[in-house]
């Protein structure tokens, strides 16, 4: 068997922009494009809208990460906004207790709720520690990208 020739993995910025546009249009959390053994994955964080979007490209499993800054119009101070379009679920199961309640002390990275988008359950994690002062959405409610969900002060 002949040895495989190693070629440099060229990143196509137009392809990455096109994939990022698809994320924005559809509200998906991530999208991946593969051709042979090369993959490009574009993902948005699942914490707060306006946070940097991670773009990862890999060949043979070796990731290279690039960060792109984004800007967002200002939701209310302390608001955690929807990073995607979907349906909000405040608890892990229909009969379970909610992930968080008003008055709870929240830790950074703690799961606050789930947004279902395209049959994928996306946990939304707290971007910071604080106290949950408001829940602005109802269980099962559809939400839009950037819509305020909770307020943590």
C-alpha positions in Angstrom: 0.0 0.0 0.0 1.5 3.4 -1.0 1.9 6.0 1.7 -0.7 8.7 1.8 0.6 12.1 0.7 0.3 14.8 3.4 -1.1 18.0 2.1 -1.7 21.3 3.9 -5.3 21.8 4.9 -6.4 25.0 3.3 -9.2 26.8 5.1 -11.8 28.4 2.7 -13.0 31.6 4.4 -16.0 31.8 2.0 -17.1 28.4 3.0 -16.8 29.3 6.7 -18.8 32.5 6.1 -21.5 30.5 4.2 -21.8 27.9 7.1 -22.0 30.7 9.6 -24.8 32.4 7.6 -26.7 29.0 7.6 -26.3 29.0 11.5 -27.8 32.5 11.7 -30.6 31.8 9.3 -31.6 28.4 10.9 -30.9 29.0 14.5 -28.7 25.9 14.7 -26.0 25.6 17.3 -23.5 24.1 15.0 -22.9 22.8 11.5 -20.2 20.5 10.0 -19.0 20.1 6.5 -16.9 17.1 5.5 -15.0 16.2 2.4 -12.9 13.0 2.5 -10.9 13.1 5.7 -11.2 16.9 6.1 -13.9 18.5 8.2 -14.9 22.1 9.0 -17.2 22.6 12.0 -18.7 26.0 12.8 -20.4 26.4 16.1 -22.0 29.1 18.2 -21.7 29.0 22.0 -24.8 28.0 23.9 -24.5 30.6 26.7 -25.2 34.1 25.6 -25.9 35.8 22.3 -23.1 38.1 21.3 -20.4 35.9 22.8 -17.6 34.9 20.4 -18.4 32.2 17.9 -15.9 29.3 17.7 -14.9 28.0 14.3 -12.9 24.8 14.3 -11.3 23.1 11.3 -9.6 19.7 11.5 -7.8 17.2 9.4 -7.2 13.7 10.7 -8.6 14.8 14.1 -6.1 17.7 14.8 -8.2 20.8 15.6 -7.3 24.4 14.8 -9.5 26.9 16.5 -10.2 30.5 15.3 -12.4 32.9 17.3 -14.6 35.5 15.6 -16.0 38.4 17.6 -19.6 39.3 17.2 -21.7 42.2 18.4 -25.2 42.2 19.7 -27.7 44.9 20.4 -28.2 45.3 24.1 -30.8 43.1 25.9 -31.5 44.2 29.5 -28.6 44.1 31.9 -28.1 40.6 33.4 -30.3 38.9 30.7 -29.4 35.6 29.3 -30.6 35.5 25.7 -31.5 32.7 23.4 -28.5 31.7 21.2 -30.9 30.1 18.7 -34.5 29.7 17.5 -36.3 26.9 19.2 -38.6 25.7 22.0 -37.7 26.3 25.6 -37.9 23.6 28.2 -37.4 24.6 31.8 -36.9 21.1 33.1 -35.0 18.0 31.9 -38.3 16.0 31.7 -42.0 16.9 31.7 -42.6 15.8 35.3 -39.2 16.8 36.7 -38.3 19.9 38.7 -37.1 22.9 36.8 -33.3 23.3 36.3 -33.5 26.7 38.2 -36.0 28.8 40.1 -36.3 32.5 40.9 -34.1 33.2 44.0 -31.6 30.4 43.2 -27.9 31.1 43.5 -26.5 30.3 40.0 -23.0 29.1 39.3 -21.2 29.9 36.0 -21.7 27.1 33.6 -24.8 25.7 35.4 -27.6 24.5 33.1 -30.4 27.0 33.1 -32.8 25.4 30.6 -32.9 23.6 27.3 -33.7 24.9 23.8 -34.9 22.3 21.3 -33.9 23.2 17.8 -34.2 20.8 14.9 -34.9 17.9 17.3 -31.7 18.5 19.1 -31.8 19.4 22.9 -29.3 22.2 23.5 -28.5 22.9 27.2 -28.2 26.7 27.8 -25.6 27.3 30.5 -25.1 30.3 32.7 -22.5 32.8 31.5 -21.8 34.0 35.0 -22.6 33.4 38.7 -25.3 35.4 40.4 -28.9 35.2 41.6 -31.8 34.3 39.3 -34.2 37.2 39.6 -36.6 36.6 36.7 -37.7 33.8 34.3 -39.0 35.6 31.2 -40.2 32.5 29.3 -42.7 29.7 29.9 -42.1 26.0 29.5 -42.8 24.9 25.9 -42.7 28.5 24.6 -41.1 29.1 21.2 -38.2 31.6 21.3 -36.3 33.7 18.7 -32.6 34.2 18.5 -31.5 37.0 20.9 -34.8 36.9 22.9 -34.2 37.4 26.7 -34.8 34.2 28.6 -33.7 34.8 32.2 -32.2 37.6 34.3 -29.2 36.8 36.5 -28.0 39.6 38.8 
